[in-house]
Amino acid sequence: MNHFTDLGNERKIFFNCIEYAKIIFNCNMIIHQHTLLSEDIFEKEFVCNLDKCKGACCVEGEYGAPITEKEIKTLEKDLKNILPFLSEKGRNAIEKNGIWEKDKYGDIVTTCMSSGECNFAVYDGKGILGCGIEKAFRAGKTKFQKPVSCHLYPIRITNVAEFEALNYHKWEVCKPACTLGKKLGVPVYKFLKEALIRKYGKEWYNELEEIAEALKEE
């Protein structure tokens, strides 16, 4: 377990990465295996409150959700099974524009409807946006739950040298989630337990909990 120390001959490289990440994210960073963790994921509290936000993260913003090339291949493979769970508008947009594009930074993201919603987003009877991919997943039609970037929100991942830096992303539309998280006393890393285990594995998450306990004792 190399959370804080023994960096050996690579000590200088490690510290340079940490300092660079601290400048980018404006917060302290902690080394955990191949990741750099923002202290915010331990200190900030967050629980999605869909009754208040109405799934705004599926429609707000300039682009769709970040998605990897591996995820694109999986989506393309299972698309015929996912399409029935999407809106007609979403299906038409996918037929016209495909399932991905590049944003102005060159990053791959999901395509969106002309009205702003992600092409995979669907409204329920209460006017709350949800993920059509996840609906197909829960119906047993695909093994792909949804893009990891969506599952991990409000954590965003940025590559810093050989590390993946995990940072808490602040967004105005998520104020209700911050309020509910504070009321319930749920830190970001606990709210995202399932997503973090999906991304990094149970051993990584168990050690993350040890880090959280160590920080409490400081």
Z-matrix of the N, CA and C atoms (Angstrom, degrees):
N
C 1 1.458
C 2 1.528 1 107.82
N 3 1.348 2 117.80 1 116.42
C 4 1.463 3 119.85 2 -172.34
C 5 1.518 4 111.33 3 -119.31
N 6 1.330 5 114.44 4 51.20
C 7 1.457 6 118.52 5 -173.05
C 8 1.522 7 112.59 6 -62.81
N 9 1.313 8 116.26 7 -46.93
C 10 1.448 9 118.71 8 -168.92
C 11 1.537 10 113.32 9 -118.10
N 12 1.338 11 117.29 10 -25.23
C 13 1.446 12 116.50 11 -166.46
C 14 1.496 13 115.51 12 -141.31
N 15 1.140 14 119.18 13 -147.55
C 16 1.416 15 139.21 14 -156.31
C 17 1.504 16 110.93 15 9.04
N 18 1.356 17 115.20 16 83.79
C 19 1.459 18 122.22 17 -176.47
C 20 1.528 19 111.64 18 -94.33
N 21 1.370 20 117.36 19 -4.31
C 22 1.456 21 121.29 20 175.36
C 23 1.509 22 113.96 21 56.00
N 24 1.354 23 116.16 22 -139.78
C 25 1.465 24 121.27 23 -177.26
C 26 1.521 25 112.91 24 -69.63
N 27 1.331 26 116.40 25 -16.06
C 28 1.466 27 119.69 26 -178.50
C 29 1.525 28 111.73 27 -95.73
N 30 1.330 29 116.63 28 13.32
C 31 1.456 30 121.26 29 -176.99
C 32 1.535 31 111.87 30 -53.31
N 33 1.321 32 116.74 31 -46.05
C 34 1.462 33 120.31 32 -177.04
C 35 1.521 34 111.09 33 -62.95
N 36 1.336 35 116.80 34 -42.51
C 37 1.467 36 120.80 35 179.29
C 38 1.518 37 110.24 36 -63.18
N 39 1.324 38 115.72 37 -45.23
C 40 1.460 39 120.14 38 179.36
C 41 1.515 40 111.01 39 -58.04
N 42 1.331 41 115.69 40 -49.76
C 43 1.454 42 118.94 41 -176.60
C 44 1.523 43 111.98 42 -65.63
N 45 1.331 44 117.13 43 -35.64
C 46 1.467 45 119.85 44 176.52
C 47 1.524 46 110.57 45 -62.19
N 48 1.345 47 116.95 46 -40.64
C 49 1.462 48 121.15 47 178.39
C 50 1.523 49 110.81 48 -63.85
N 51 1.332 50 115.14 49 -42.74
C 52 1.460 51 119.11 50 -179.07
C 53 1.520 52 110.60 51 -64.54
N 54 1.323 53 116.57 52 -45.00
C 55 1.460 54 119.85 53 -179.15
C 56 1.524 55 110.84 54 -64.05
N 57 1.329 56 116.47 55 -39.75
C 58 1.463 57 120.74 56 178.22
C 59 1.531 58 110.14 57 -62.38
N 60 1.354 59 116.33 58 -44.77
C 61 1.460 60 120.54 59 179.33
C 62 1.523 61 110.98 60 -64.10
N 63 1.328 62 117.24 61 -38.70
C 64 1.461 63 120.65 62 179.38
C 65 1.525 64 110.90 63 -61.57
N 66 1.343 65 116.26 64 -38.70
C 67 1.460 66 120.45 65 179.12
C 68 1.532 67 110.43 66 -67.47
N 69 1.344 68 116.70 67 -43.25
C 70 1.462 69 121.17 68 -178.68
C 71 1.524 70 111.43 69 -63.93
N 72 1.333 71 115.87 70 -48.35
C 73 1.457 72 120.51 71 -171.02
C 74 1.524 73 113.36 72 -97.82
N 75 1.334 74 116.42 73 -5.91
C 76 1.466 75 121.18 74 176.90
C 77 1.534 76 111.85 75 57.16
N 78 1.323 77 116.39 76 43.99
C 79 1.469 78 121.32 77 176.82
C 80 1.526 79 108.57 78 -160.90
N 81 1.318 80 116.04 79 164.10
C 82 1.458 81 120.67 80 178.25
C 83 1.522 82 110.39 81 -71.02
N 84 1.349 83 115.86 82 146.59
C 85 1.452 84 121.47 83 -179.14
C 86 1.526 85 109.42 84 -122.31
N 87 1.328 86 116.32 85 147.03
C 88 1.457 87 123.37 86 -178.37
C 89 1.531 88 108.95 87 -121.65
N 90 1.326 89 117.02 88 133.10
C 91 1.458 90 121.07 89 177.21
C 92 1.520 91 109.89 90 -78.70
N 93 1.334 92 115.78 91 130.35
C 94 1.459 93 121.11 92 173.78
C 95 1.520 94 107.89 93 -142.71
N 96 1.337 95 116.16 94 104.60
C 97 1.452 96 122.65 95 -174.62
C 98 1.529 97 109.36 96 53.47
N 99 1.331 98 118.47 97 -119.64
C 100 1.467 99 120.97 98 -177.86
C 101 1.532 100 111.91 99 -97.62
N 102 1.334 101 116.39 100 17.27
C 103 1.459 102 120.00 101 -178.47
C 104 1.522 103 111.67 102 -120.46
N 105 1.323 104 114.55 103 156.20
C 106 1.464 105 122.36 104 171.51
C 107 1.524 106 106.72 105 -114.83
N 108 1.313 107 116.24 106 125.17
C 109 1.457 108 120.79 107 -174.15
C 110 1.523 109 111.26 108 -108.15
N 111 1.317 110 116.38 109 127.09
C 112 1.455 111 121.06 110 172.02
C 113 1.520 112 109.01 111 -70.75
N 114 1.321 113 116.90 112 136.78
C 115 1.463 114 119.99 113 177.11
C 116 1.525 115 111.41 114 -61.75
N 117 1.329 116 116.67 115 -19.67
C 118 1.466 117 120.40 116 179.86
C 119 1.526 118 112.22 117 -61.50
N 120 1.337 119 117.82 118 -30.52
C 121 1.470 120 118.53 119 -177.20
C 122 1.526 121 111.19 120 -70.58
N 123 1.329 122 116.65 121 -16.39
C 124 1.464 123 121.33 122 175.02
C 125 1.528 124 111.50 123 -94.79
N 126 1.337 125 115.59 124 -30.79
C 127 1.463 126 120.20 125 -172.02
C 128 1.529 127 113.40 126 -94.32
N 129 1.335 128 117.88 127 -33.42
C 130 1.462 129 120.63 128 -179.33
C 131 1.526 130 110.05 129 -81.03
N 132 1.323 131 115.68 130 150.35
C 133 1.463 132 121.37 131 -179.08
C 134 1.526 133 109.54 132 -115.96
N 135 1.345 134 115.79 133 144.03
C 136 1.466 135 118.75 134 -169.71
C 137 1.528 136 110.18 135 -162.18
N 138 1.327 137 116.93 136 129.00
C 139 1.468 138 123.20 137 170.48
C 140 1.525 139 107.18 138 -145.72
N 141 1.315 140 117.76 139 119.81
C 142 1.459 141 120.96 140 -178.50
C 143 1.533 142 110.75 141 -53.72
N 144 1.319 143 114.74 142 136.24
C 145 1.466 144 121.03 143 179.02
C 146 1.530 145 107.42 144 -125.02
N 147 1.324 146 115.33 145 81.67
C 148 1.466 147 120.93 146 -173.45
C 149 1.522 148 113.49 147 -64.24
N 150 1.320 149 117.21 148 -27.60
C 151 1.464 150 119.61 149 177.93
C 152 1.527 151 111.29 150 -64.41
N 153 1.325 152 116.28 151 -25.74
C 154 1.471 153 121.37 152 -180.00
C 155 1.521 154 112.66 153 -94.56
N 156 1.321 155 116.83 154 -46.35
C 157 1.475 156 119.40 155 -174.24
C 158 1.515 157 113.21 156 -88.15
N 159 1.352 158 116.74 157 -19.33
C 160 1.471 159 121.90 158 179.17
C 161 1.528 160 113.44 159 62.71
N 162 1.344 161 116.73 160 25.04
C 163 1.465 162 119.45 161 179.48
C 164 1.508 163 112.85 162 72.40
N 165 1.333 164 116.27 163 35.99
C 166 1.466 165 121.41 164 -174.88
C 167 1.518 166 113.34 165 -59.66
N 168 1.343 167 117.63 166 -26.97
C 169 1.467 168 119.72 167 -178.03
C 170 1.526 169 111.92 168 -65.93
N 171 1.339 170 117.35 169 -15.75
C 172 1.466 171 120.86 170 178.68
C 173 1.530 172 112.73 171 -85.25
N 174 1.336 173 116.37 172 -5.74
C 175 1.468 174 119.24 173 -177.16
C 176 1.529 175 112.47 174 -131.49
N 177 1.327 176 117.45 175 -31.62
C 178 1.466 177 120.11 176 -179.00
C 179 1.530 178 110.77 177 -75.12
N 180 1.308 179 115.46 178 158.29
C 181 1.458 180 119.96 179 179.71
C 182 1.512 181 112.03 180 101.35
N 183 1.311 182 114.84 181 164.13
C 184 1.465 183 121.10 182 -174.91
C 185 1.520 184 112.75 183 -79.63
N 186 1.338 185 116.25 184 -29.01
C 187 1.465 186 120.81 185 -176.12
C 188 1.523 187 110.74 186 -133.16
N 189 1.339 188 115.62 187 177.04
C 190 1.454 189 121.50 188 176.44
C 191 1.519 190 111.59 189 -78.27
N 192 1.324 191 115.76 190 -164.40
C 193 1.464 192 121.75 191 -175.78
C 194 1.529 193 111.27 192 -80.59
N 195 1.325 194 117.44 193 140.36
C 196 1.469 195 120.08 194 172.76
C 197 1.530 196 110.08 195 -57.81
N 198 1.317 197 116.10 196 139.83
C 199 1.462 198 120.68 197 -177.26
C 200 1.528 199 108.60 198 -146.08
N 201 1.321 200 116.88 199 145.95
C 202 1.461 201 120.83 200 -177.62
C 203 1.529 202 110.65 201 -92.76
N 204 1.323 203 116.00 202 164.12
C 205 1.463 204 120.34 203 178.03
C 206 1.527 205 110.93 204 -63.41
N 207 1.336 206 116.51 205 -36.50
C 208 1.463 207 120.51 206 177.66
C 209 1.521 208 110.56 207 -63.62
N 210 1.330 209 116.58 208 -40.91
C 211 1.461 210 120.01 209 179.21
C 212 1.523 211 111.13 210 -67.11
N 213 1.324 212 116.87 211 -36.00
C 214 1.464 213 120.83 212 177.96
C 215 1.526 214 110.45 213 -60.86
N 216 1.332 215 116.43 214 -43.89
C 217 1.467 216 120.49 215 179.86
C 218 1.534 217 110.82 216 -61.46
N 219 1.337 218 115.96 217 -40.99
C 220 1.461 219 120.11 218 179.05
C 221 1.523 220 110.70 219 -65.88
N 222 1.348 221 116.00 220 -43.12
C 223 1.463 222 120.11 221 179.05
C 224 1.527 223 111.35 222 -62.61
N 225 1.312 224 116.39 223 -43.63
C 226 1.467 225 120.16 224 -179.44
C 227 1.528 226 110.50 225 -63.35
N 228 1.321 227 116.50 226 -37.22
C 229 1.456 228 121.18 227 179.65
C 230 1.534 229 111.64 228 -65.95
N 231 1.345 230 116.17 229 -40.29
C 232 1.468 231 120.99 230 -174.92
C 233 1.526 232 113.56 231 -101.35
N 234 1.325 233 117.22 232 7.07
C 235 1.461 234 120.21 233 -171.71
C 236 1.528 235 113.06 234 -57.03
N 237 1.326 236 117.08 235 -40.21
C 238 1.471 237 119.38 236 -178.33
C 239 1.525 238 111.87 237 -62.26
N 240 1.331 239 116.87 238 -27.30
C 241 1.465 240 120.86 239 178.51
C 242 1.526 241 112.48 240 -84.27
N 243 1.333 242 115.90 241 -20.59
C 244 1.466 243 121.61 242 -177.81
C 245 1.527 244 111.34 243 -90.29
N 246 1.314 245 117.22 244 -34.14
C 247 1.469 246 121.62 245 -174.91
C 248 1.531 247 113.94 246 -52.23
N 249 1.344 248 120.27 247 -40.16
C 250 1.472 249 119.29 248 179.77
C 251 1.530 250 114.08 249 -61.71
N 252 1.320 251 117.19 250 -18.02
C 253 1.464 252 121.35 251 -178.92
C 254 1.529 253 112.45 252 -93.01
N 255 1.324 254 116.47 253 0.78
C 256 1.458 255 121.37 254 179.56
C 257 1.520 256 110.82 255 -100.09
N 258 1.320 257 115.86 256 166.44
C 259 1.461 258 120.10 257 176.14
C 260 1.525 259 109.56 258 -75.95
N 261 1.310 260 116.27 259 160.23
C 262 1.463 261 119.87 260 177.17
C 263 1.519 262 110.45 261 -60.09
N 264 1.328 263 115.63 262 -38.53
C 265 1.457 264 120.82 263 179.09
C 266 1.527 265 110.87 264 -63.63
N 267 1.315 266 116.04 265 -40.70
C 268 1.455 267 120.59 266 178.53
C 269 1.519 268 111.84 267 -66.68
N 270 1.313 269 116.48 268 -43.08
C 271 1.473 270 120.58 269 178.67
C 272 1.520 271 111.16 270 -62.21
N 273 1.324 272 116.75 271 -42.30
C 274 1.470 273 120.53 272 179.55
C 275 1.526 274 111.11 273 -64.63
N 276 1.328 275 115.71 274 -39.64
C 277 1.465 276 119.74 275 179.98
C 278 1.525 277 111.16 276 -66.56
N 279 1.335 278 116.40 277 -37.88
C 280 1.466 279 120.04 278 178.01
C 281 1.524 280 110.48 279 -67.32
N 282 1.327 281 116.26 280 -40.00
C 283 1.474 282 119.90 281 177.82
C 284 1.526 283 110.98 282 -62.03
N 285 1.324 284 115.93 283 -35.05
C 286 1.459 285 120.75 284 -178.21
C 287 1.525 286 112.78 285 -82.20
N 288 1.345 287 117.01 286 -43.05
C 289 1.469 288 120.50 287 -170.54
C 290 1.521 289 115.41 288 -115.82
N 291 1.343 290 117.02 289 -2.67
C 292 1.455 291 119.04 290 -178.11
C 293 1.525 292 111.05 291 82.07
N 294 1.335 293 116.62 292 -172.12
C 295 1.465 294 120.27 293 -175.50
C 296 1.520 295 113.71 294 -102.35
N 297 1.345 296 117.02 295 -9.26
C 298 1.462 297 118.57 296 -179.48
C 299 1.524 298 111.18 297 -145.31
N 300 1.319 299 113.84 298 161.50
C 301 1.460 300 122.38 299 174.72
C 302 1.521 301 107.66 300 -152.98
N 303 1.314 302 116.91 301 177.92
C 304 1.462 303 120.78 302 175.47
C 305 1.524 304 109.47 303 -109.10
N 306 1.326 305 116.24 304 137.28
C 307 1.457 306 119.46 305 177.23
C 308 1.527 307 109.97 306 -80.86
N 309 1.314 308 117.19 307 -176.36
C 310 1.466 309 120.68 308 -175.11
C 311 1.519 310 112.65 309 -67.65
N 312 1.333 311 116.81 310 -12.97
C 313 1.467 312 120.89 311 178.29
C 314 1.529 313 111.45 312 -96.11
N 315 1.324 314 116.29 313 -2.66
C 316 1.458 315 120.46 314 -179.58
C 317 1.506 316 114.12 315 88.88
N 318 1.341 317 117.18 316 6.51
C 319 1.460 318 121.06 317 179.20
C 320 1.529 319 110.33 318 -86.05
N 321 1.328 320 116.28 319 148.30
C 322 1.459 321 121.67 320 -178.85
C 323 1.526 322 109.83 321 -83.58
N 324 1.329 323 116.30 322 130.76
C 325 1.465 324 122.11 323 -179.54
C 326 1.530 325 109.22 324 -138.75
N 327 1.328 326 116.01 325 162.84
C 328 1.461 327 119.67 326 175.47
C 329 1.527 328 109.65 327 -71.63
N 330 1.320 329 115.76 328 151.21
C 331 1.463 330 120.24 329 177.02
C 332 1.530 331 110.03 330 -77.06
N 333 1.326 332 115.19 331 160.84
C 334 1.468 333 120.63 332 -176.98
C 335 1.524 334 111.24 333 -127.91
N 336 1.316 335 115.23 334 160.30
C 337 1.461 336 121.37 335 174.39
C 338 1.531 337 109.51 336 -74.77
N 339 1.301 338 116.84 337 163.95
C 340 1.464 339 120.82 338 179.72
C 341 1.524 340 111.62 339 -62.48
N 342 1.345 341 116.83 340 -24.04
C 343 1.468 342 121.58 341 179.44
C 344 1.529 343 112.42 342 -85.34
N 345 1.338 344 116.68 343 -2.39
C 346 1.455 345 120.87 344 173.62
C 347 1.510 346 116.30 345 108.02
N 348 1.341 347 118.00 346 -23.55
C 349 1.462 348 119.98 347 -178.97
C 350 1.526 349 110.92 348 -67.57
N 351 1.327 350 115.69 349 146.07
C 352 1.464 351 120.76 350 169.69
C 353 1.521 352 107.90 351 -56.82
N 354 1.331 353 116.98 352 141.97
C 355 1.462 354 119.94 353 -178.33
C 356 1.523 355 113.28 354 -60.93
N 357 1.326 356 116.52 355 -19.10
C 358 1.466 357 120.34 356 -178.95
C 359 1.531 358 111.98 357 -96.53
N 360 1.323 359 117.12 358 0.30
C 361 1.467 360 120.86 359 -178.42
C 362 1.528 361 110.61 360 -84.23
N 363 1.329 362 115.48 361 142.33
C 364 1.468 363 120.86 362 179.35
C 365 1.533 364 109.24 363 -136.64
N 366 1.329 365 115.50 364 143.66
C 367 1.461 366 121.18 365 177.51
C 368 1.525 367 110.11 366 -87.48
N 369 1.344 368 115.51 367 142.92
C 370 1.460 369 118.76 368 172.70
C 371 1.524 370 109.54 369 -97.16
N 372 1.318 371 117.46 370 -172.43
C 373 1.461 372 121.47 371 -176.99
C 374 1.508 373 114.31 372 -66.30
N 375 1.340 374 117.36 373 -17.23
C 376 1.465 375 121.93 374 178.83
C 377 1.523 376 112.65 375 -96.54
N 378 1.337 377 115.81 376 4.17
C 379 1.457 378 119.24 377 -179.14
C 380 1.518 379 113.11 378 78.81
N 381 1.335 380 115.96 379 20.15
C 382 1.466 381 120.72 380 179.60
C 383 1.524 382 108.93 381 -98.46
N 384 1.328 383 116.12 382 131.10
C 385 1.455 384 120.94 383 178.75
C 386 1.524 385 110.98 384 -79.98
N 387 1.330 386 115.49 385 136.09
C 388 1.453 387 121.58 386 175.03
C 389 1.515 388 109.21 387 -135.71
N 390 1.319 389 116.29 388 -179.44
C 391 1.461 390 121.00 389 -176.25
C 392 1.525 391 111.16 390 -98.56
N 393 1.331 392 115.98 391 121.40
C 394 1.453 393 120.99 392 178.20
C 395 1.518 394 112.40 393 -65.53
N 396 1.333 395 116.08 394 -31.51
C 397 1.475 396 119.41 395 177.02
C 398 1.522 397 109.56 396 -62.73
N 399 1.330 398 115.51 397 -44.25
C 400 1.460 399 119.93 398 -179.12
C 401 1.525 400 111.39 399 -66.17
N 402 1.322 401 116.74 400 -34.41
C 403 1.464 402 120.12 401 176.99
C 404 1.533 403 109.93 402 -63.59
N 405 1.338 404 116.42 403 -41.29
C 406 1.464 405 120.74 404 177.30
C 407 1.529 406 110.44 405 -65.85
N 408 1.320 407 116.13 406 -37.98
C 409 1.471 408 121.86 407 178.01
C 410 1.528 409 110.78 408 -61.65
N 411 1.322 410 116.06 409 -46.24
C 412 1.462 411 120.37 410 -177.53
C 413 1.534 412 111.34 411 -70.51
N 414 1.331 413 115.63 412 -21.54
C 415 1.463 414 120.29 413 176.63
C 416 1.533 415 111.96 414 -87.78
N 417 1.325 416 116.60 415 0.90
C 418 1.459 417 121.11 416 178.39
C 419 1.514 418 114.91 417 78.00
N 420 1.345 419 117.71 418 19.12
C 421 1.457 420 121.75 419 -177.11
C 422 1.529 421 113.26 420 -93.06
N 423 1.317 422 117.61 421 -11.72
C 424 1.459 423 122.67 422 177.24
C 425 1.520 424 108.66 423 -154.44
N 426 1.323 425 116.20 424 152.78
C 427 1.462 426 120.92 425 176.92
C 428 1.535 427 111.20 426 -92.45
N 429 1.328 428 115.39 427 -1.78
C 430 1.468 429 121.11 428 -179.64
C 431 1.521 430 108.82 429 -93.52
N 432 1.328 431 117.35 430 115.53
C 433 1.466 432 120.32 431 -173.97
C 434 1.519 433 112.46 432 -73.10
N 435 1.308 434 116.54 433 -50.22
C 436 1.467 435 124.87 434 176.29
C 437 1.518 436 106.66 435 175.11
N 438 1.341 437 119.15 436 167.91
C 439 1.461 438 119.48 437 178.20
C 440 1.530 439 111.37 438 -54.61
N 441 1.329 440 115.65 439 136.95
C 442 1.463 441 119.96 440 -179.17
C 443 1.526 442 110.83 441 -58.44
N 444 1.315 443 117.70 442 -32.90
C 445 1.470 444 120.76 443 -179.14
C 446 1.529 445 110.92 444 -61.72
N 447 1.340 446 116.77 445 -34.31
C 448 1.465 447 120.52 446 177.10
C 449 1.525 448 110.59 447 -74.42
N 450 1.325 449 115.31 448 -43.42
C 451 1.461 450 121.35 449 -178.56
C 452 1.529 451 110.93 450 -61.78
N 453 1.334 452 116.61 451 -33.83
C 454 1.466 453 121.42 452 -175.56
C 455 1.530 454 113.97 453 -88.44
N 456 1.310 455 118.11 454 -7.24
C 457 1.460 456 118.57 455 -176.36
C 458 1.529 457 110.25 456 -63.88
N 459 1.369 458 118.71 457 134.59
C 460 1.461 459 130.16 458 20.57
C 461 1.529 460 116.12 459 -93.82
N 462 1.331 461 118.60 460 17.81
C 463 1.464 462 119.91 461 172.97
C 464 1.526 463 108.76 462 -85.93
N 465 1.309 464 115.49 463 134.63
C 466 1.453 465 122.04 464 172.44
C 467 1.529 466 108.25 465 -116.75
N 468 1.333 467 116.79 466 142.65
C 469 1.459 468 121.93 467 -178.29
C 470 1.523 469 109.99 468 -107.83
N 471 1.326 470 115.51 469 131.81
C 472 1.461 471 122.59 470 177.60
C 473 1.518 472 108.64 471 -127.48
N 474 1.316 473 117.61 472 134.88
C 475 1.459 474 120.62 473 177.44
C 476 1.525 475 110.17 474 -77.69
N 477 1.335 476 116.62 475 126.96
C 478 1.465 477 123.45 476 176.25
C 479 1.521 478 106.30 477 -128.27
N 480 1.350 479 116.13 478 102.35
C 481 1.460 480 122.02 479 -172.91
C 482 1.526 481 108.22 480 54.85
N 483 1.359 482 117.75 481 -127.24
C 484 1.466 483 119.53 482 -178.98
C 485 1.519 484 112.92 483 -87.85
N 486 1.319 485 116.76 484 4.02
C 487 1.461 486 121.43 485 -178.29
C 488 1.529 487 111.95 486 -98.49
N 489 1.330 488 114.90 487 157.38
C 490 1.451 489 121.74 488 165.23
C 491 1.519 490 106.78 489 -106.55
N 492 1.329 491 116.73 490 118.70
C 493 1.465 492 121.36 491 -178.95
C 494 1.518 493 109.50 492 -93.57
N 495 1.325 494 115.98 493 124.04
C 496 1.465 495 122.52 494 179.96
C 497 1.521 496 108.86 495 -101.50
N 498 1.321 497 115.24 496 117.59
C 499 1.454 498 120.49 497 -176.32
C 500 1.525 499 110.89 498 -126.70
N 501 1.314 500 115.67 499 145.14
C 502 1.465 501 121.74 500 176.51
C 503 1.521 502 109.35 501 -77.75
N 504 1.336 503 116.31 502 124.22
C 505 1.464 504 121.64 503 -177.91
C 506 1.526 505 109.94 504 -99.36
N 507 1.318 506 116.02 505 123.92
C 508 1.468 507 120.76 506 -179.23
C 509 1.525 508 109.51 507 -94.26
N 510 1.330 509 116.35 508 131.93
C 511 1.462 510 121.31 509 -177.54
C 512 1.522 511 108.20 510 -143.71
N 513 1.304 512 115.93 511 133.90
C 514 1.459 513 121.99 512 -176.00
C 515 1.524 514 112.13 513 -56.92
N 516 1.327 515 117.11 514 -38.22
C 517 1.465 516 120.11 515 -176.23
C 518 1.533 517 112.05 516 -67.52
N 519 1.330 518 116.58 517 -14.29
C 520 1.464 519 120.33 518 -178.47
C 521 1.530 520 113.22 519 -97.94
N 522 1.312 521 117.81 520 13.65
C 523 1.461 522 120.05 521 177.31
C 524 1.529 523 112.49 522 -55.83
N 525 1.355 524 118.78 523 -41.86
C 526 1.471 525 118.86 524 177.93
C 527 1.533 526 112.47 525 -59.50
N 528 1.338 527 116.87 526 -34.06
C 529 1.464 528 120.92 527 178.93
C 530 1.523 529 110.81 528 -69.00
N 531 1.317 530 116.45 529 -37.51
C 532 1.465 531 120.77 530 178.03
C 533 1.525 532 110.21 531 -66.62
N 534 1.324 533 115.58 532 -40.74
C 535 1.472 534 120.62 533 179.26
C 536 1.527 535 110.70 534 -64.17
N 537 1.341 536 116.57 535 -45.93
C 538 1.460 537 120.61 536 -179.51
C 539 1.528 538 110.79 537 -67.60
N 540 1.324 539 116.27 538 -40.60
C 541 1.458 540 120.06 539 179.12
C 542 1.517 541 112.02 540 -60.74
N 543 1.333 542 115.31 541 -40.89
C 544 1.468 543 119.97 542 178.34
C 545 1.525 544 110.84 543 -66.71
N 546 1.324 545 116.23 544 -40.34
C 547 1.464 546 121.00 545 179.52
C 548 1.526 547 111.02 546 -62.80
N 549 1.329 548 116.55 547 -39.94
C 550 1.463 549 121.58 548 -177.18
C 551 1.529 550 112.99 549 -89.62
N 552 1.342 551 115.86 550 -12.23
C 553 1.463 552 120.18 551 -179.98
C 554 1.518 553 113.81 552 69.29
N 555 1.349 554 116.90 553 40.86
C 556 1.465 555 121.72 554 -177.66
C 557 1.530 556 110.29 555 -109.80
N 558 1.336 557 118.51 556 109.94
C 559 1.465 558 120.14 557 177.39
C 560 1.532 559 111.37 558 -69.76
N 561 1.315 560 115.69 559 158.99
C 562 1.463 561 121.46 560 -176.35
C 563 1.522 562 112.23 561 -53.08
N 564 1.336 563 117.45 562 -46.48
C 565 1.466 564 119.66 563 -175.05
C 566 1.532 565 112.25 564 -63.87
N 567 1.337 566 117.64 565 -30.00
C 568 1.464 567 120.05 566 177.72
C 569 1.522 568 111.14 567 -77.14
N 570 1.333 569 116.76 568 -38.94
C 571 1.459 570 120.53 569 177.56
C 572 1.532 571 110.42 570 -60.36
N 573 1.320 572 116.43 571 -33.90
C 574 1.467 573 121.69 572 -175.82
C 575 1.528 574 113.36 573 -99.88
N 576 1.314 575 117.64 574 21.52
C 577 1.470 576 120.91 575 -176.66
C 578 1.524 577 112.20 576 -53.41
N 579 1.328 578 117.48 577 -50.98
C 580 1.464 579 120.80 578 -178.36
C 581 1.528 580 111.29 579 -59.78
N 582 1.333 581 116.44 580 -45.02
C 583 1.466 582 120.89 581 -178.12
C 584 1.521 583 111.53 582 -66.98
N 585 1.327 584 117.40 583 -40.21
C 586 1.466 585 120.99 584 -179.20
C 587 1.528 586 110.92 585 -68.53
N 588 1.328 587 117.55 586 -36.98
C 589 1.467 588 120.20 587 175.91
C 590 1.524 589 109.96 588 -67.69
N 591 1.321 590 116.59 589 -38.71
C 592 1.467 591 120.02 590 176.45
C 593 1.521 592 110.85 591 -59.44
N 594 1.307 593 116.88 592 -40.92
C 595 1.459 594 121.87 593 -176.32
C 596 1.526 595 112.74 594 -78.61
N 597 1.339 596 117.20 595 -45.04
C 598 1.464 597 119.97 596 -169.67
C 599 1.533 598 114.86 597 -118.43
N 600 1.318 599 118.30 598 -10.18
C 601 1.454 600 120.34 599 178.59
C 602 1.525 601 113.42 600 98.50
N 603 1.329 602 114.80 601 161.03
C 604 1.464 603 120.76 602 -175.49
C 605 1.524 604 112.03 603 -68.90
N 606 1.324 605 118.16 604 -39.47
C 607 1.468 606 121.16 605 -179.72
C 608 1.528 607 110.42 606 -60.75
N 609 1.333 608 115.43 607 -45.15
C 610 1.472 609 120.11 608 178.64
C 611 1.521 610 109.76 609 -59.39
N 612 1.343 611 116.88 610 -43.37
C 613 1.464 612 119.74 611 -178.06
C 614 1.530 613 111.58 612 -68.82
N 615 1.326 614 117.38 613 -39.24
C 616 1.458 615 119.53 614 178.15
C 617 1.526 616 111.18 615 -59.94
N 618 1.324 617 116.44 616 -39.78
C 619 1.460 618 120.47 617 177.62
C 620 1.527 619 110.62 618 -69.77
N 621 1.328 620 116.15 619 -32.09
C 622 1.463 621 120.47 620 175.07
C 623 1.526 622 110.39 621 -60.48
N 624 1.318 623 116.61 622 -41.36
C 625 1.460 624 120.46 623 177.76
C 626 1.525 625 111.42 624 -64.06
N 627 1.333 626 116.92 625 -34.70
C 628 1.463 627 120.70 626 176.73
C 629 1.530 628 110.26 627 -65.41
N 630 1.324 629 116.20 628 -38.58
C 631 1.457 630 120.42 629 177.16
C 632 1.525 631 109.76 630 -62.35
N 633 1.335 632 115.21 631 -44.58
C 634 1.466 633 120.32 632 -179.81
C 635 1.536 634 110.66 633 -58.29
N 636 1.332 635 116.53 634 -42.51
C 637 1.464 636 120.44 635 179.55
C 638 1.508 637 110.62 636 -66.42
N 639 1.330 638 116.97 637 -39.05
C 640 1.462 639 120.68 638 179.39
C 641 1.529 640 111.15 639 -64.56
N 642 1.344 641 116.56 640 -38.07
C 643 1.457 642 120.29 641 179.52
C 644 1.520 643 111.27 642 -66.30
N 645 1.331 644 116.21 643 -34.45
C 646 1.468 645 119.98 644 179.31
C 647 1.536 646 111.27 645 -64.50
N 648 1.330 647 115.62 646 -30.71
C 649 1.458 648 120.73 647 -176.51
C 650 1.524 649 112.87 648 -83.07
N 651 1.328 650 116.97 649 -11.46
C 652 1.475 651 119.38 650 -178.97
C 653 1.515 652 111.24 651 -71.70
